[in-house]
Amino acid sequence: MSPEERALPSGRGSVTEAAQPNIVLILADDLGWKDLACYGSSFHETPVLDALAKSGMRFTDAYAASPVCSPTRASVMTGKYPVRVGITQFIGGHAVGRLRDVPNFSFLPASEYTLARALRDVGYQTWHVGKWHLGGRESWPERHGFDVNVGGCDWGRPMNGYFSPYGLPTLEDGPEGEYLTDRLTDEAIALVRQAGERPFFLNFWPYAVHTPIEAPAALVAKYRDKAKVLGLDQVGPFEEGEHFAFWQKRHLRVRRRRLQSDPVYAAMVENLDWNLGRLLSALEEEGLADRTCVVFTSDNGGLSTAEGSPTCNAPLSEGKGWAYEGGVREPLIFRWPGKVGGGRVCDVPVTSPDLYPTLLEVAGVGVAAEQCLDGTSFMGALLGGEHSRGPLFWYYPHYSNQGGLPVAAVRDGKWKLVLSYETGAIELYDLTEDIGEASDLAGSEPEVAARLAALLAAWSSEVGAYQPGRNAFAAFADVDGGGGP
């Protein structure tokens, strides 16, 4: 569709470059809802993001569309739930247990009209910097509407670590020992400084704070000292849990972290925060801050039950790889000078597919009538009005690397229902009274449970969600972990 054919919201008039704000979308990797000081962390220090929240709107009930990365990233780019795109597991992931795995795309289809394409079609420069993880070379960012791609490829994490040489196919190695988040921020700043007069969309997706958990030594030392001062180094942070439910890891147990005290992870969080400060300062220095909309969020919950369990999402339950609140509730900060008042807090539930229509509306662009979106613009909430986007849905029919089981879920108002595909059992929680999902009310609130179960079933049918089938075979002895239970 040509720019001339792109519909504009009624009464908005024509879009001009002068009227189009720049857009910076920052999507952290594996950063939990509780990992920022402005969301309640008493161990991590995030002064830049805390200040960003004070200058804009902080959402308390913002969600990722999936508890793992690739599906949420696809939802941000398309405005659709992951199931409608066909990416419901992190790309490269596969596991079986009592249930078989379900079909899942290994790339973002070229047929998707991405956020980058939509913005480029109305005159934006489009830049991607950082992690992509939405397919191989044929599906890298430049194949989905980005003019520039720095660091984006099929990798889901820094395969060679955070210190150069990185070995990334889309980023030249820096001096030995250079830190990846620093380098990616340098690249983003360089783009901002040469932007010129045309509006730009900077899609800044740092690899941080994904594993491997590595950070500059001086910052790590700072947090080791802080942990000692607070007495956290004397507290055993882990609780051993159940065995994993899928074959490849069934010899291992879920390991839950019960408090934030990991000095290396805390250093990664502060380094990310510091680098975002450098980027925001560059916008100021170039005279662009007042006409730039900055959005910060994360792709799934903090890693708290496996792979080193470097953070804790309490009071939320579980973390990355789980459909409970710790796996899907995210920080979301939205700063838009002159439009969104500072210091505001919004408790209206929103989800990552909502970013697509919202950011198009920021740019003054309407959604084409024939375009299928699951996202709903939350511009009304940003501008101080009412907003209710209706139920939010999750579909994760996979076993996760973090111990999560195949599930689907729905939130409607204060109520959240979780459906287990292994057993067919449902759980019901009142998130207003029980943010930690500790008290299952399915038995005491049967009418609410039935209503939400019907909502979830109707939605699953409408989007064509596969129901994972039973595995007819017992675990094979030659699969890794074959000696376990």
QUINORNOR-V879514 format. One record per run of one state. SS is the DSSP state (a for helix, b for strand, c for the rest). FROM is the first residue (numbers start at 0). TO is the last residue. Records with the same first field share a line. If there is no record, write none. Layout:
# QUINORNOR-V879514
SS = FROM-TO, FROM-TO
This chain:
# QUINORNOR-V879514
c = 0-1, 5-15, 19-20, 28-35, 39-45, 54-55, 63-67, 78-80, 85-97, 99-113, 120-123, 130-135, 139-139, 143-146, 150-161, 163-177, 193-198, 205-215, 230-230, 234-236, 243-245, 249-251, 257-261, 285-287, 298-323, 336-342, 346-348, 351-352, 362-377, 382-390, 396-405, 412-413, 420-424, 430-444, 463-468, 470-484
a = 2-4, 16-18, 36-38, 46-53, 68-77, 81-84, 114-119, 136-138, 140-142, 179-192, 216-229, 231-233, 246-248, 262-284, 288-290, 324-327, 353-361, 378-381, 445-462
b = 21-27, 56-62, 98-98, 124-129, 147-149, 162-162, 178-178, 199-204, 237-242, 252-256, 291-297, 328-335, 343-345, 349-350, 391-395, 406-411, 414-419, 425-429, 469-469
